[in-house]
Structures are given as C-alpha cells and as structure tokens.
C-alpha cells in the first residue's frame, strides 16, 4: 500500500513544502497538479524517497513520523490554488496528498478550504471525531476519496439513498473511505473552483489554519467564500471572519453545517481538538462560562451562536435527503422572489429553486422564522440577527441518537438530543419537539459595514451547472466583488 501527506499544508512563493510518502517500494513517482477548470502538471519526479518503516499506533493523534521524501520550494509562477500531489508505485498503486499556495496580493475573493473539517473526519491510522477520538493530527494522509474521486455527482452523500446495487459495488471496488462523502476537497470545493474559473473569478486560497493564524489573511479581499461542509471552526477563525465583515468585507457561505462545532488548534497547528458532546472531558469545561469549550457554538456555555456570523445554524436545520430526514425535491421554496439575488431569473413565490441539482441535501442550516400576511420575519430567539432576510427555505430534520448510521461511534449522541439538552435545557420528548422541524434557510443580512449571504446547505456546489443556481451564485459574487 502507498500513502502520503504534505507538511506544511500551505505557503506562499519560496516557502518550503515537505512531501512524505510511505510505501513497500523505496522510491516512487510523484506528480503535482494545480487543480481548477483543468489540471495543470507543475512538477514531477520518479525518484521520491519513500519511508518503508512499519506504522506505529496513535498516528491519528500524534501524526506520522516518516522520513522526508523530498522538500521543494513553491515556485513564484505557481498561482494561488489547490495543489494535488499524486504518488504512484511501479505496481500502479496511487495515493493523494495536497498543499495550498496562498496569494501574496488580494484577488477577487478568498476561498478558505474546510481543512479543519476534513481533519475531523479523517480516520486514517485510527479513529476520527466520529469513531471515538477527540484529537486529530494534520500530519498524516487523508483516506482515499477525500481529495480525488471519480464521478463526483454520482458518488455524493445526498444521492446514496437512490444508489443502485451497481453504484454500491462500484464505490466499494474503487476503495473509497466510508467517510469520503462527508468531507474533502473532491466533494464541494473543486466544483466551486471550476465554476469560478469558468466565470473569470480569480480566487485566492487558504486553509482553516491560515484563517486562524492571522486576520491579515483577508485584508484587501472584497469577498470571503466558504463552500460545502465547513463544520469545525476555532475562535481565531470566527474572530477573523467577523472582524473582516464588520470592517466592510462581504462573506458568502455557499456551505452548510457551518461552524456548528467549536474546535481548537494545538501543537503549532499540527492537531485539531474537539470534544463535541463529551464536554466534561474537555480541559476547558467550566460550569459558569467556557468560551473555548469545544462543543456547539450555540451551547449556552460558549455563548456565541454561529447565527451571529452566518445568520443560520445547524441547530435549527438538520439533514435532508438522508435517512430519517425530509426527502423534498432537492430545492428550496422561494419566499422573497423580488430579492436582487434572483436578477435574471423569472421566479415566483413558492417556486422551487435548485431542485435540478439537488442542492438541498445532506446537512442544512436554518433559523427560527414566522410567516404571516405581512411576509417572513425571523424571531431572533436563536441568535439570528433581526435584520436577516429569509429568501428561501426547505424542510430539514436533526437526527435523534437512534437515527444515526451504524458507522458512528457507540457513544454518539444525536444532534437533536444534544440541542434539546444544551439549548432547550432538558433532553425529553417535549423539548426535542421544539427543534425537530428544521429548515435549510437561504438568506442574508448586513453586519455593521459588511454583508453576509448564506445558502444554508452543504450541497449548493452540485447545482452550479444548472441555470438557477448558476445565476444566483453569479449575482452574489458580482455584487460582493464589485460592491454594487
């Protein structure tokens, strides 16, 4: 078997990136591609030194102590982007790794990849946050399917319920990880990047760690972009984005389950830590107040609902087109057809938006809102700003503990149960009933000097090839980039 990773995971021109590979062969081939509208080969070697030592226990938490295969410098002519590293043996075994090249000057928008979430789902070499661990190392490979995948639209989590027997067999034959539909570049960000380059939008790239490390990362960019499944956020990440918007930046969340869990970077960004529902095991647990506690941002102990940043929360949303969740048609019901995001489209109140691409799928964020003859308004009881405009919505539902798939850890607590206990005060049938009818909510609001738009769903990128989703995305990006 062959596997590999890069460290560090991002840099600018002239910075050094180390390529680490383990294989039964002492020397393997490595190729580096910048991925976008097309893959561009930028570097290759047939003489990458591979580590052949046996793996030690605990690499999921402590990382891989492999010998360096090669260290290379980021070339000045390499544009900002996602760089896929492919390792190959003479026996045609392959593995992927990645690094990000940041831009040294502001471009049209900055795309911060959800690398903290990829790490949370990483079960290479040991359990992930979903199979029994609270610590996840960045210094190790990602499982097969996180970074490269055939037929992205076919092998997506919101379509699993419709898979044929041959779909399931093909998925197994390709050797993909059970978790690779829940996180990773190949699921969402790649689709958005292809769309952006096709539409002439110049993106700067960064990782979750980069965002945590310094607020200057966003300076000069007219727009910040989150895409796909962006679940795990640190305090530094939130501070950076919220300060950026407050000072006049624009944030577009084409993502869902966004910033649901607080996490912490430790050991010089080599580890991610989150205790999720095991809050009393977290060293930062403190009954009166725990602003750094690694549980829901909406937990009263943390006291910083993600609604304040995005306008919406998974605690008021849930799953769609998954087991034990609303099926729907894959689209939103339009509630505000006169909104400027629909410019160029002929939509009416009640129309379905995004159904062709099945964009309302997997995990969705919502808010508490009421509708009467005067229109739709948020109540603000969940932390959503009162000036948040509900543009479209679709049904979603949080899982109870018994609803989750078998692959989850035996100590898994359903989000509906956890939300009822922590936000509602008690996990019982009555309190769960207050939270079990959620929504995916698309909307926007003004936060001080800046603007925030959210789709409230993970799967928006799958609709970018359809007319309605393409047009809405263009309208948002043009408005945010040009400031009109």
N, C-alpha and C positions, 0 to 999 in steps of 0.2 A: 504494500500500500504506500501511497505517496500523499503528503500533506505539507502545507506551508503557511507562513504568515509574514507580514512586514512589520518592522518597528523602526522608528515611529510610524504612525499611521497617516501623518500629513506633514507638509512642509512647503517651503517656497523655493524659488530658484537658488541653486548652490547648496541647499540643505542636503544632508546625507540620509538615505533610506537603506535599512538593512533588510535583505531577503534571507529568510530562514526556511529550510526545507528538510524534511525527514523522508528517507526512502531506503529500500533494501539495496539500491544502487548508490554507489558513492558519488556519481556525477550524473546530473540530469540536465535537460534543456529547460530554459526559462524564457518566456516572451512577455513583454509588457505592452498592453494596448491602452490607448486613451479611448474610452467608450463614449459615444454620443449618437448622432444621427447615423454614423458609421464607425466601425472600429478602425483605429489607426495604429499600426505597429510602430513603436518608437524605440524599442531596444530588444535585443535578444542575445543569448549565449548558449552554447552547447556544453559548457564546462562549469555549471553551477555546482559547487560542492554541497553534497547532501549529508546530513547527520544520519548515522545508522544505529545510534545507541537505542536501547530499549526505553520506552516511555516510563516515567515514574508516576506514582499516584499523586493525585491532588493538583494536576495541571489546570483543571478548571478554575481553581482559586489562585494558584501561585504562578501559572504560566509555564511555558516550555523552555527549559534550559538547554536549547540546542546551540550547536556551534554555528557561527555566522557563515552563511553560504557565500554572500558577496555584499559589499556595501557600494552603493552607487550614488552619484550626485544628481539631483534634479536639474535638468538642463534648462537654460534660460528660454529656449524656444518651445518648451513644453507648456501649452496653455493650461490655465486652471481647469481642473476636471477630475474625474474619477478614473483611476488607472488600474486596470485589471491585470494581475500577474498570473500567468498560466505556467504551471510546472508540468513536465512530461518526462516519462521514463522511456527507455527503448522498447518496453513492452506495451507502450501506448496507454499507460495509466496516466491520469491527469488530476490535478488539483488546482484550486484557485486561491489567490490572496488579493489584497488591494492596498493602495495608498491614495491619498488625495493631494493634489497640488493646489495650493491656495493662490489667489491673485494678489499681487502687491499694489494694485490700484483698484478703486471701485469700478464695477461693471454695472450692467443694467439691474441686476438683482443678485442676491446671495442665497444659494441653496445650502442649507445646513443639513447634512445627511443624518439619518436617525441611528447613528452608530452605537449610541448607548442602548437603544432598544435591540439592535442586532446582538449585542453582547449579553443582554438579559436572557435572550432565548438560546444562546449558544450552549449546547450540551456536549461539545467536543471534549473528550477526555474526562468527563464527569458531569454531575447534574447541573442544570441551569436553575434559574429562579422558579421554574415551573415544575422541576422534578426533584427539589429538595435542598438547594443551596441558596445562601444569601450573599455570596461573593462570587463575582465572575471576572476572570482575567481577560484583558485585551491582548496579552502576549501569547496567543495560540490561534490555531486555524479556526475558521468557521466551517460548519458542516456543509456537505455537498448540497447545492441548490440555493444557498443564501446569495451567492454572488453571480452565478451563471445558471441559466435554466432554459431548456428548450420550450418553445410554445408557451409563452408567458400567459396568454389569455386562457389556454386550456387548463394549465396547472395553477389555478388560483383558488384560494380558500373559499370564496363565495360561490364557486361552481361545484364544490365537492359533492353536495347533495344530489347533483344531476349526473355525476360520473357514471359511465357505463362500466361493465366488467373489464373491458379492454383499456379504458382510461386508468383504472386502478392497477392493472397489470403493468401497463407501460410506465407508470410512475414508479412502481417497485423496481422494474427492470433497470431504470435509469439510476437507481441507487440514491435517490434524493432523501434527505433527512425528513423525518416526520414533521419537524418544526420549520422547514424552509418556506412554507407558505405563510407563516405568521410574521416573518421578519426577513430583512435583507434587501440589498440593492436591486436584485433581479425582480422583485415583486412590484415596486411602485416607482422609485426614483428614476430608474432607467427609462421608463415610459415617459415620464415628465421631461427628462432631459432631451429625449428625441423630439418631443413636441416643441420644446423651447428652441432648439437649434433649427428646426424646420421653419419656425416663425421669426428667425433672426434675433432672438433674445440672447444676449451674452450673459452667461451665468458665472459668478464666482462660486467656488465650492469650499466647504469646511466640514469638520466633524463636530459631534456633540462636545468632545473635549476642547476643541478650539473655541467653541462658543462659551464654555465655562471659563476658559483661561483668560479671556480679556474682552471687555466691552468694545475696545477699539476695532475689533474684527468687523463690526457692522458700520463703522464710520464711513460716510460718503455714499453708501448704497441707498438708492431711493426705495428699494423693496427688499424685505426678508421673506424667504419662502420655506415652508415646511410641507413635505409631501409624504403621503402614505401612512405608515404606522409609526407614530412618533410618541411613544408611551412613557419613557423614562426621562425625567428632567431633574437636573440639580438646581440648587439655589442660584448658583452662578449663571446658569443658562437662563433662568427666568429673569434674574436681575438684568442681564444683558439685553434681552428682547424687550422687556417692559420699559427700561430706560430709553432704549432706541426709539420705541413708538412714542413715548411721552415727549421726546425731543423733536418729533416731526417725521419719524420713519413710518413706513407702511408695512404691515405684516399680513401675509396671505397664507392661511393654513388650509392647504389642499390635503388635509390629513384628518385622521380620527383617532380616538382613544388618546388624544394629545395631552401630554403632561398629566396623565392620571396618577402616576406614582412618582413620589419624590425619591431620588437616588443620590448617592454621594460618590464622587471620585476619590480614590485613595491611592497611596503609594505612587506619587508622581504620575497620576493618570494611568497607571497600569491595571487598576482594579475598579470595578463598579460594585457598589454595595446597596442592597435594598432588602429590608426585612418584610415589607408588604403587610401581611396580616399578622405576622409574629412580632407585634410591636414591642412587647415587654422584653424580648431578647435583644432589642436594639440598644446599644450603649447610650443613645441619645434619648431614650424614653424618659419622660419626666411628666408626672401627672398634671401639674398645673399648666405647663406650656412646653412644647417641644418643637420649635420651628424647623429644626433639621431632622426630625423623625422621618425615617424612610418608609412612610405609608402613603395613603392618599393625600394629595394636596388639599382635598376638601375635608379632611379629618379636622374636627374642631381643635385638636391639639396642635396641629400645624397652623391652622387659621389663615390659610391663603388659597382659597378655591381657585382652580385653574380658569374658571369662568372670568375672573378679573383680567386675565390675559387674552383668552381666546373668545370669550363670550358664551362658551358652552362647556359641558363636562360629560364624561362617560357615566358619571353617577346619575345623570338624568337621560342617558341614552341607552346603550346596550348593543346587543347583537341583532343582525338582520341577515336573512337568507342563510342561516346556520341552524343546527339542530336546536330545538326548543326555542325558536325565535320567529318573529313575523316573516312571512315569505315575501309579501309585497310584489311589485312588478319590477323592482330594481331601480326605481326612480323616486324623486321627491314629488310632492303635491305643491304646486306653485301657490303661494299665498299673497305675494305682492308683485303682480305682473308688470306694474308700472316702474319698477326699480330699474335704475340705469344698467345693472349687470345684464339685463335682457335686451339691451340695444342690439338691433339687427336680427332679432327673433320675433316671431309672431306667437306670443304666449298669452293665455288667458288664465284667470284664477281657476284653480282646480286642475289645470293641465299637469301631465306627468313630465318631469324633466330628468333626463339621464337614464331612462329605462333601457334604451337600446344597448348601452354599455354596461348595464347592471352596476351602477356606481354606488347605490345604497346597499352595501353588503359588508360582511364581516363585522367590524366594530364601529360604532356610531356615537357621536356626542350630541347632547341636547341641552335644553333648559326648560324651566317652568314658564309656560305662557298661557294666556287666556284669549279666547276669540269671541267677539260679540258683534253686534251690528256696526260698531264703530271701527272694527278692524282687529288686528292681532297685536297684543302687547305682552311684554314679559312682566313677571311679578317681582323679580329681584330677590325672592326668598332664598335662592340657591347661590347667590353671589354674582349672577349675571347683571351687568350694568343696565340701568333702566333705559338708557338710550340705545340699547341693542335692538336692531330691526330684524324681525323674523321674516325671511324672504321665501323660504320653502321648508317643508318638513316631511318626514316619513316615519312610520312606526318602527320601534326597536324595543328590545327587552333584555334586561340584565338576567344573567343565569343565577339560579339557586345552586347550592352545592351539588345536588344530585344531577343537575343538568350538564355538568362539565364532561368532557371526553375522558376516556379511560387513561390516556397518556399522562394526565396531570398527576402530581404528587398526591399521595394518600391524605396529606394534611391540607389539601386545597380547601379553601373556603370560598363559596360563590360570592361574586361581587354584589349580588342583591342582598345576601345575608350580611356582608360586611358594611355595605352602605346603610342598611337598616340599623345595625348595631352602632356604628360610629356617628352617622349623621342624624338618624332617627332616634337614637338613644337606647333602643332595645331591638333585638332580632326576634320578632314574633310575626305571626301571620298578618296582623293588623298593620304593623309598621312596614312590612315588606310590600303590602298593598299600596302604600303611598309612593313607591318607587318602581313598581314592576311594569308600568305602562310608559316607557320612554320613547324618545324620538331621535332621529337624525335631524338636526336643525342647521340649515344654511342661513347665514345672516352676517351682519356687520355692524360696527359701531365706531365712534370716534373716541379715542382715549387721549385726553389732553391735546397735543398738537398733531398726533398721528392717527392713522386709520387701521382697523383690523377687519379682515374678511375671513370667514371660515366656511368650509363645506360641511363640517360635522360628520365626515365619513372617511374611512381609510381608502376606499376604492375609487375615488374620483379619477385617478390617472387612467383607469381602464376605459373611460368614456371619451378620452381626448381625441379619438379618431372619429367621433360622431359629431354631427352638426351643432347640436345644442350645447354640449359640454365644451366643445372647442370654442364656440363663440363666447360663452360666459367667461371662460378662462382668459381669452384674449382681452375681453373688456376689462377684467380685473387687473391683469398685468399691465395693460396700456395705461389705465388710469393711475395705477400705483407708480409705474416707472416714469411717466411723463408728468404726473402731478396735476392732471387736468380735473 
